[in-house]
């Protein structure tokens, strides 16, 4: 009978080819790494933020969860939306600008006449109309210029943000030769502010001015105090997406 067995002494290995095993392991690790990077690149931030907002709304309805809400520092403005940066603690340019704006508001000591808000990725600085203009006038009050100059320093510090200037009035009708209605008054006030910012070196490409008259009140125009709140100029700062 023919012997078909093999003698192990005849089996040899090519020691020079063992590097292929290490090389294959390295290629596998690199492949996993790039797959991970690809997955992170398509992280659905918007959906994550939506789910976070749902959770926060539920927490608001639960008085026992008040301690958890305080972790997000909602005491200053309960209406503002929670961003991913707020949850994770990441320091973005938006959060940096918002902190700078809050510091400016505290420094001026005019919390009633100047406020800041962070909503939908936009920082909104609101200045009361009486701080900037006399009643029925579109000429800047001299006392408002120091406030403007401080704001301009912030705008210079964050040049990647565009600035939409929005003028608002109360519901009391106005009819003069210069201002036939509240529309004209709010529009010219917004334009006056825009011209002042340009005169101080802010790029015109960053600026827009819009007058809304009395169609977007913050509160009902039912009392003198409410009408004071509705007479305002808003500076809406939004990151210029074309620069990203």
BELRA-V979254 format. One record per residue. N is the residue number from 1. OMEGA is omega in degrees with one decimal (NA if undefined). Layout:
{{N & OMEGA} {N & OMEGA}}
This chain:
{{1 & -176.3} {2 & 179.8} {3 & -178.3} {4 & -179.3} {5 & -179.8} {6 & 177.5} {7 & -176.7} {8 & -178.5} {9 & -180.0} {10 & -179.6} {11 & -179.6} {12 & -179.9} {13 & 178.2} {14 & -176.5} {15 & -177.9} {16 & -177.2} {17 & -177.4} {18 & 179.2} {19 & 179.7} {20 & -180.0} {21 & 177.8} {22 & 179.8} {23 & 179.3} {24 & 177.5} {25 & 179.8} {26 & 179.2} {27 & 178.2} {28 & 179.4} {29 & 178.9} {30 & 178.7} {31 & 177.9} {32 & -179.5} {33 & -178.6} {34 & 174.2} {35 & 177.6} {36 & 177.6} {37 & 179.5} {38 & 179.2} {39 & -179.9} {40 & -178.7} {41 & -178.9} {42 & 176.3} {43 & -174.8} {44 & -177.1} {45 & -176.3} {46 & 179.5} {47 & 178.3} {48 & -179.6} {49 & 178.6} {50 & 179.8} {51 & 177.9} {52 & 180.0} {53 & 176.7} {54 & 179.2} {55 & -178.6} {56 & 177.2} {57 & 177.1} {58 & 178.1} {59 & 178.8} {60 & -179.0} {61 & -178.6} {62 & -176.8} {63 & -179.7} {64 & -178.9} {65 & -176.8} {66 & 179.8} {67 & 177.7} {68 & 179.3} {69 & -177.8} {70 & 177.4} {71 & -178.8} {72 & 175.0} {73 & -179.5} {74 & -174.9} {75 & -176.8} {76 & -175.8} {77 & -174.9} {78 & -175.1} {79 & -175.1} {80 & -178.5} {81 & -178.8} {82 & 179.9} {83 & 177.4} {84 & -179.6} {85 & 178.6} {86 & -175.8} {87 & -173.2} {88 & -177.4} {89 & 179.6} {90 & -179.0} {91 & 177.5} {92 & 178.0} {93 & 178.4} {94 & -179.6} {95 & 177.2} {96 & 178.0} {97 & -179.9} {98 & 177.9} {99 & 177.8} {100 & 178.4} {101 & 178.2} {102 & 177.9} {103 & 177.3} {104 & -179.6} {105 & 179.2} {106 & -177.2} {107 & -179.8} {108 & -179.4} {109 & -178.4} {110 & -176.9} {111 & 179.2} {112 & -174.5} {113 & 178.9} {114 & 179.9} {115 & 177.0} {116 & -178.3} {117 & 178.4} {118 & -177.6} {119 & 177.0} {120 & 179.2} {121 & -180.0} {122 & 176.0} {123 & -176.2} {124 & 172.6} {125 & -177.9} {126 & 179.6} {127 & -177.6} {128 & -178.9} {129 & -177.9} {130 & 176.6} {131 & -172.8} {132 & -171.4} {133 & 170.0} {134 & -177.7} {135 & 177.6} {136 & -177.1} {137 & 175.3} {138 & 176.8} {139 & -177.9} {140 & 173.0} {141 & 177.7} {142 & -179.4} {143 & -179.7} {144 & -173.9} {145 & 176.4} {146 & 177.6} {147 & 178.2} {148 & -177.6} {149 & 176.0} {150 & 178.1} {151 & 179.8} {152 & 176.0} {153 & 177.4} {154 & -179.6} {155 & 178.6} {156 & -178.0} {157 & -178.7} {158 & -173.3} {159 & -178.6} {160 & -179.9} {161 & 171.7} {162 & -173.7} {163 & 175.9} {164 & -178.1} {165 & -176.4} {166 & 177.9} {167 & -179.1} {168 & 176.9} {169 & 170.7} {170 & -174.2} {171 & 178.9} {172 & -176.1} {173 & 174.1} {174 & 179.3} {175 & 178.5} {176 & 179.1} {177 & -179.7} {178 & -175.1} {179 & -179.8} {180 & 179.9} {181 & 178.3} {182 & 177.3} {183 & -178.7} {184 & -179.2} {185 & -178.2} {186 & -179.3} {187 & -178.6} {188 & 175.4} {189 & 178.9} {190 & 179.2} {191 & 177.4} {192 & 177.9} {193 & 179.1} {194 & -179.3} {195 & 179.4} {196 & 179.5} {197 & 178.1} {198 & -179.8} {199 & 179.5} {200 & 171.9} {201 & 176.8} {202 & -177.1} {203 & 177.8} {204 & -179.8} {205 & 179.8} {206 & -166.7} {207 & 166.5} {208 & 179.8} {209 & -177.6} {210 & 174.9} {211 & -177.6} {212 & -178.4} {213 & -178.0} {214 & -172.9} {215 & -179.0} {216 & -179.5} {217 & 174.3} {218 & -179.5} {219 & 178.9} {220 & -179.5} {221 & -174.0} {222 & -179.7} {223 & 177.6} {224 & -179.7} {225 & 178.4} {226 & 178.7} {227 & 175.2} {228 & -179.3} {229 & -178.2} {230 & 175.8} {231 & -170.9} {232 & 170.0} {233 & -179.8} {234 & 174.4} {235 & -177.5} {236 & -177.6} {237 & -178.4} {238 & -178.4} {239 & -179.5} {240 & -174.7} {241 & -179.1} {242 & 179.9} {243 & -176.6} {244 & NA}}
